[in-house]
Amino acid sequence: MTAIIVIAHTPLASALRSCVAHVFPEDAHCVQVLDVPATYHIDEVVAQAEALLPKTGEALVLTDIFGATPANVASRLASNSGCRVVAGVNLPMLLRAVCYREQPVDQLVLKAVAGGTQGIMPIVLTAPHNQHKRNHDSQHNHHQQ
């Protein structure tokens, strides 16, 4: 089973795990988190992140913004064999990762990225088909009602 670690700006990592606990209460323990505060010492954060890695096996590390401190910390973990890092974490991505965590890490990366991108979409509110009729519709087509 692939370990899942979220490294993000405080309090995003913990908030995402709380959402996982809401949707999948029995699986929240599978998500390890590291919130990176505004006041941090980089070596301490790297040490905390390394402590989250499993002793054996694979890990998927999800982080918030490419190029920001949490992603830079996560990229240091990527040098470990079996560790993959994906930036741009969102809730659909994390939920997908939790659902497929038994897959090998390279397949899990693809599933997580697909979940994250498919979870982003515009929501357009439109009236259901034929919901709104114009005034003359009821007079003109009264026999169809």
Order of alpha helices (4+ residues) and beta strands (2+ residues): beta-alpha-beta-alpha-beta-alpha-beta-alpha-alpha-alpha
